[in-house]
Amino acid sequence: MRYDKIDSSLFIENRQRFSEKLKNNSIAILTSNDVMPTNADDVMGFAQNNDLFYLTGIDQDETILVVYPDAYKEENKAILFVKEVSAHSKLWEGDFLSKAAVTEISGIRNVKWIHEFEKTIQLFAFEADTFYLGHNEHIKRTTSEMTTRQDRMIQWCKEKYPLHQYDRVAKITRELRPIKSEEEIILIKKAIAISVKGFKNLLKAVKPNCKEYELEAELIYESIKNGGKRHAFKPIVASGKNACALHYNSNDGICKEGDMVLVDFGVCYANYNSDTTRCVPVNGTFSPRQREVYQSILNCLKEGSKLLKPGILSRDYEKGMAQLIEKELLKLGLITAEDIESQSPEVPAYKKYFMHGTAHHLGLDVHDVGLYSRPFEKGMVLTCEPGIYIREEGIGCRLENDYLLIEDGNINLSEAMPIEMDEIEDLMKQ
């Protein structure tokens, strides 16, 4: 693996807290994600099921975790099933994790080959009353036409054991994962540190007529060089009017003289992610209008991030941020007091130039699990990302930092990434 070894105590503690949330006499079963195909015999890069990683630290496909806190034998309270190492697998794919390595990473002593799973579960199911099964409930895009390894596990269990009770792993992990441990915060900080290097490297490459994907390549270079596993998400490198499309990521445009480039990107390090956004002038100098818009967003970021503190509800934070944006839009001359007076509650005037939320949980998922009906708490890591998008002027500006909530406010984990306009201009001149 590319990242430094994570102490198994993190996963042991996570499993302990998870086990305490299970009903009496229950078995939890979590499976790894599939390796997804592309064409012919090629495959996409593997991304682990993050609930499974949270409880084990195992970053390998064909893995199953069984947690049975009330098991009669101590060694059966947690079992990991992994794919078997063989001479054939070593020849074609290299080494899989050995049983000893699985134990060292996860802290689970009882490790079996995956072909032993069905026989083992049959013995446990006779005594257990409830199955907790994992599923990717957090996904926002439709997967109705896909059948995942989790889907297949759910189907198999219900066909094999139809009279048992069933419950959801996600109900527990969405409660536990938003509060980050010290070790998790360290890993997020490492992802952010790599992002800072990537952004500074990108600044050296920005110039008129360069391609957006050339700038993306600078981010990739620093990420891989410094142990990043992959992009946290497909990066947005959007120049000029492209920055007004919120999820633009084809990154195939030409950066033109006089435009700004919006760069929204993150690094995945040890499965933990960063998520930051910056805007820079293609020619190295912000125009007067770009400065106005940029300063407005920076004002919103600085003031809005103060609302990220324990006890605040997401809806109240977002309402406060919308008020800040509205104030800046008035200053920029993009909306008028009359627009606000005549607006409908469903479609406020500011929505023409600002149409998205600005805070989400960050961790193993970029948009990490967690209920937004739950007040913010100490130990959560959240983004703050206000933006203004002026399509008629070809200006899209968004700024984003990552914040750790502490007892009386927050800490900006991405403070080292340049954000003041003068600093960005100075770095580009160098």
Buried (B, 14 or more C-beta within 10 A) or exposed (E): BEBEEBEBEBBBEBBEBBBEBBEEBBBBBBBBBBEEEEEEEEEEEBBBBBBBBBBBBBBBBBBBBBBBBBBEEEEBBBBBBBBBBEEEEEEEEEEBBEBEBBBBBBBBEBBBEBEEBEEBBEEBBEEBBBBBBBBBEBEEEEEEEEEBBBBEBBEBBEEEBEEBEEBBBBEBBBBBBBBBBEBBBBBBBBBBBBBBBBBBBBBEBBBEEBBBBBBBBBBBBBBBEBBBBBBBBEBBBBBBBBBBBBEBBEBEBBBBEEBBBBBBBBBBBBBBBBBBBBBBBBBBBBBEEBEBBBBBBBBBBBBBBEBBBBEBEBEEBBEBBBEBBBBBBBEBEBBEEEBBEEBEEEEBBBBBBBEEBBBBBBBBBBBBBBEBEEEBBBBBBBBBBBBBBBEEBBBBBBBBBBBBBEEEBBEBBBEBBBBEBEEBBEBBEE
